[in-house]
Amino acid sequence: METIRSQRKGGRLGRVVRQAVEIVRQERAFRRAVRLMPKPVPWEWAAPRLIPLIAGPVIDPPDEQGVRVRSELGPMVEIGLDLGVSLTYVDTRVAERWECSPTQLMERALRNLGERAARVSVDRVQTGVVSGRAIRVLQDRPRWASSLLLTPTELLRLFGEHDQVLAAPTAECLLSLPLDTPTATLADIVVDFERMSSRPLCLDPFFIADGELRWAEPLSDDEAVEW
């Protein structure tokens, strides 16, 4: 495993500059990748590139409704296209042209995810320390790192079956921290990573406990009152 250092190095101004540069880089890579796509995108080209992507906050334009399916884990999932250096999303008009239902697209995307995730080496997971807490990160390679939450077998292979809290700040990033990490500390760390993207996911954390993966459960009535 590689080692990482806290993103807080260099002070607030340095972080802001790095974040702005990274967002610009992502947008340029996306535009280049889209220009190279065949138009209209044929099913034969798209099918092996379909990938399920956990959905972040989005309001669809009237003429560009995204294709989404609720995952077994809980979060909504968008159907994406892996363009290599970037990701894009399938909308309902394209799905209709392919004559595919959301369920059919999800099944193919999950199959692709399983095949690709099996090829991700454990060495891709970096280790480090942030805010005094041990952290492990899978970031950028693959671009759909957070989608590993949708394939538990490969997730546990890469991050282990021990108790831990997982966070998905962006599609390209998946974090693992000790289960006893304070909520405020976890939130602070996740927000730092979210700021590096123009499309943060803004998700509640995930947990592995007793070898089982689950999403954050809704607050009980008593907890909601205290909150």
Buried (B, 14 or more C-beta within 10 A) or exposed (E): EEEBEBBBEEEEEEBEEBBEEBBEEBEEBBEEBEEEBEEEBEEEEBBEBBBBBBBBEEEEEEEEEBBBBEBEBBBBBBBBBBBEBBBBBBBBEBBEEBEBEBEEBBBBBBBBBEEBBEEBEEEBBBEBEBBEBEBBBBBEEBBBBBBBBBBBEBBBBBBBBEBBBBBBBBBBBBBBBEEEBEEEBBEEBBEBBBBBBEBBBEBEBBBBEEEEBEBEEEEEEEEEEEE
